[in-house]
């Protein structure tokens, strides 16, 4: 009886020790992000604990990914279109991106979106607010022309106030003349 | 021997300064009043003496006998029109100046004008400040002024005195007893925090008006300088459009100015403060509207598919200058306050934007973008006499000080590490005497207040 009790105490101590090591914490994190678990093969107890906690974390992750999956899907189909300097014309390339966005909105009929319009820094604040609105509206009108209902699309202009890319050269300016589509959270 | 050298030196200085005087723009003949012509462009700064003020020990403990003349000196020097003579060279003490000055003692150091003063303590924590302005070469008292106020308002007293001296010596309206509201910026380029901030024109009494939680831009003063209109994204999370707001300085209350189908922005008050003009952007076009601030009714002034923005009233309230791309490029137009008879006034190369009518009505200041550089420029209301007075990687947003002879604007200055430094600057219409304003953080969108009301 005493022997059993001793073993019991030792195993508890061992388990507590293992689950408290940093290495274990790291592998848990990796697991949660879908990373490697092969280094856990050495200790059976460890795998059990890791699995349990990883599952618990996974459940939370699944809840987040409904919105995140849609957002990343939108980024994959192309969430933004680009414009020439002082331009708001939809180029062929932009039209292709907007058609992908249209397909995405057809696949997800419950979603509503906001298109934000942006400018490079080579203009005055007030003019750029107007130009950003014109760019976002150009994207909105193209989506409407494809058949998306106008009440699913809002526009906000940020003018030159929220650049996507830092920098003060042609590369940055090209990246910052955009209309970007976001999924509304509600 | 030393005495002779000294005497010779004094004579030499007198002769030298008289010769010098005849070559400067500063008039000092007996029949013409002492005055600087500030339109002279690159003129020499007028040498003036501003003595410390005579006062009793109570005042001296507060150091006001030095602080007040220092603040006056700071204002006058900052105008670029005056040069303060070194106080170590003054031969008369503040107490001696309670009597009319020995003009000869001040001519020796070539002071064109002398300011003396005294401060006395009054009841209820009040002080009384008296100053005298002396024409040293004309050997005349030009004027005297006495002000009393709460001790803590000593800065305001100094600004009012500065205005009176400036007005007397230049013939132009002073602009020292004024404030500047602007956008204080911090954080990274992609995630700038922008807050409204207000300060005296010399940087004193600085304070923040908003907390930085939402993006704010383009604040502008009402003529009674108690209201500020600005553009903000503060309602966006609650489903409101980015809009024009009003900030009441007397009680700190902020209200949204109407809700429109699109974005409202680029607000400015009418000269009588009854109306507000702004842009509304919807479905790709931006037009100008006027709102009556009492009835809150709006009227559309421009129509069409173009971008019409940055409207600014003429000082008589009869006309509006604005920026439009209706002809393709961005140019300046003037229309009646009814929106009728729009007429293009800018015809040069490049883009013209943010026109602001001078409070005197004689100039329109604007931002110009051409050949990769930004400029602050001036033109007559008929579009003639265009000239550029400041430039930079990005300069934008001119605003007029009362009097219409001095402007502020903001400029982004590229730094060695690739970042930008954004600051407010002051310049006068000659294009000379440019100077940076001190702000705690990066600063943009300055708006100069009208004169404070006594």
Boltz contact constraints between the chains, C-beta under 6 A:
constraints:
  - contact:
      token1: [A, 124]
      token2: [B, 353]
      max_distance: 6.0
  - contact:
      token1: [A, 124]
      token2: [B, 354]
      max_distance: 6.0
  - contact:
      token1: [A, 124]
      token2: [B, 367]
      max_distance: 6.0
  - contact:
      token1: [A, 124]
      token2: [B, 396]
      max_distance: 6.0
  - contact:
      token1: [A, 125]
      token2: [B, 217]
      max_distance: 6.0
  - contact:
      token1: [A, 126]
      token2: [B, 266]
      max_distance: 6.0
  - contact:
      token1: [A, 126]
      token2: [B, 309]
      max_distance: 6.0
  - contact:
      token1: [A, 126]
      token2: [B, 310]
      max_distance: 6.0
  - contact:
      token1: [A, 127]
      token2: [B, 353]
      max_distance: 6.0
  - contact:
      token1: [A, 129]
      token2: [B, 265]
      max_distance: 6.0
  - contact:
      token1: [A, 130]
      token2: [B, 281]
      max_distance: 6.0
  - contact:
      token1: [A, 130]
      token2: [B, 286]
      max_distance: 6.0
  - contact:
      token1: [A, 130]
      token2: [B, 307]
      max_distance: 6.0
  - contact:
      token1: [A, 130]
      token2: [B, 309]
      max_distance: 6.0
  - contact:
      token1: [A, 133]
      token2: [B, 263]
      max_distance: 6.0
  - contact:
      token1: [A, 133]
      token2: [B, 281]
      max_distance: 6.0
  - contact:
      token1: [A, 134]
      token2: [B, 284]
      max_distance: 6.0
  - contact:
      token1: [A, 137]
      token2: [B, 283]
      max_distance: 6.0
  - contact:
      token1: [A, 137]
      token2: [B, 284]
      max_distance: 6.0
  - contact:
      token1: [A, 163]
      token2: [B, 190]
      max_distance: 6.0
  - contact:
      token1: [A, 166]
      token2: [B, 189]
      max_distance: 6.0
  - contact:
      token1: [A, 166]
      token2: [B, 190]
      max_distance: 6.0
